[in-house]
Structure formats: C-alpha cells, structure tokens
Amino acid sequence: MRVEELCVSFGDKTVLDHFSAEFHEGITCLTGPSGYGKTTLLHTIAGLIRPQSGRIVDRPDKVALMFQDDRLFPWMNALQNITIVCDDESRAIHYLKAVELEQEALSMPSSLSGGMRRRIALARALAYNGDLVLLDEPFKGMDLPLVERLAPLIQSLTVPVILSTHSPEEQAIVGGRILEMDKL
C-alpha cells in the first residue's frame, strides 16, 4: 500500500502536508510528538478522513482499526465486544486469552481498568482479521512487562501493521520500521 502526497487540514491548520510513504507486510511504528499527524494518518488510511489532496493506492478492503480511545460498547461484556467483529465466540475467547483477560470475559467495560479496556480493544482489532491493521497507541496504560508479553501478537501478523506510539521503549519491544512523523 502506498500513500501519495496526502494533504489533510482542519481549518487553517495543516496536519499532513504532501505526506508520502509505502507500507508493506510487517510493522511500521509511527512516532513523533502529539500534533504531528499520527492519528490523522491512521484515520485517513482507514477512510474516516477525506484528504484535501493525494491518494492511497492499493489499500486493502478489510482494515482493522484500534482507535486511540477504547470505543468499547458499554452495554456489552468483554467477550461480546470482541465477538461482534468476528462472529466467532471461540476466536474471541482465543484473543481474550492472548491478552491475558479470559477471566474477564463476562465483565462490563465500566468495571475494567483503562489498561484492561485497551487490551479488550486490541483483542477486538486483532480478532477482526484485517488485511491491514492500524493501531493507535495500543499499549497506552500498560506497563512494559505486559507490552513485552503482548508484542508477539502483533509481531506474528502477516499483513501490514501501522502502529502509533510515543514510547521509544514500546518501539524497541515491537520492532519493525520506524517512521518519524516530526522528521518528514
């Protein structure tokens, strides 16, 4: 997939200015300070933001997106929040176990910590089985030992993964190509 000359502005604030990049199988970590367009790029690639100019070439049809906020359905328990994207309870249970929350399957989001909700959101994004996976700060609220245990879930994917993070430690753990948004 290629992003060619993307321009995205909000009012008079330009966030992406003729941004171009190629994304292949494997992990690309988007880094840089807040306000440099990481989330905007992910949302534009996902089709949620329409750029003023530029284009995305060869974007897969099935895109999994983990938002920066959890976006869990508050009326559904953890298992239901995952099952809704894959229609396969055994697959959802597999991902609940993978994020170390199988004991919380029947818990409602309001009863979970912020880090636990992030793990449910990560499990949901992975269970969707997208041909492109976009993860916006997937490890927010998690300690580094937990990140080390969860990183293999992302590293094992055989599709392009674009992950935004502020943390050099998370980048080192997850690996992959680094794309510094503030250097472009």
Rosetta blueprint (number, residue, H / E / L):
1 M L
2 R E
3 V E
4 E E
5 E E
6 L E
7 C E
8 V E
9 S E
10 F E
11 G L
12 D L
13 K E
14 T E
15 V E
16 L E
17 D E
18 H E
19 F E
20 S E
21 A E
22 E E
23 F L
24 H L
25 E L
26 G E
27 I E
28 T E
29 C E
30 L E
31 T E
32 G L
33 P L
34 S L
35 G L
36 Y L
37 G L
38 K H
39 T H
40 T H
41 L H
42 L H
43 H H
44 T H
45 I H
46 A H
47 G L
48 L L
49 I L
50 R L
51 P L
52 Q L
53 S E
54 G E
55 R E
56 I E
57 V E
58 D L
59 R L
60 P L
61 D L
62 K L
63 V E
64 A E
65 L E
66 M E
67 F L
68 Q L
69 D L
70 D L
71 R L
72 L L
73 F L
74 P L
75 W L
76 M L
77 N L
78 A H
79 L H
80 Q H
81 N H
82 I H
83 T H
84 I H
85 V H
86 C H
87 D L
88 D L
89 E H
90 S H
91 R H
92 A H
93 I H
94 H H
95 Y H
96 L H
97 K H
98 A H
99 V L
100 E L
101 L L
102 E H
103 Q H
104 E H
105 A L
106 L L
107 S L
108 M L
109 P H
110 S H
111 S H
112 L L
113 S L
114 G H
115 G H
116 M H
117 R H
118 R H
119 R H
120 I H
121 A H
122 L H
123 A H
124 R H
125 A H
126 L H
127 A H
128 Y L
129 N L
130 G L
131 D L
132 L E
133 V E
134 L E
135 L E
136 D E
137 E L
138 P L
139 F L
140 K L
141 G L
142 M L
143 D L
144 L H
145 P H
146 L H
147 V H
148 E H
149 R H
150 L H
151 A H
152 P H
153 L H
154 I H
155 Q H
156 S L
157 L L
158 T L
159 V L
160 P E
161 V E
162 I E
163 L E
164 S E
165 T L
166 H L
167 S L
168 P H
169 E H
170 E H
171 Q H
172 A H
173 I H
174 V H
175 G L
176 G L
177 R E
178 I E
179 L E
180 E E
181 M H
182 D H
183 K H
184 L L
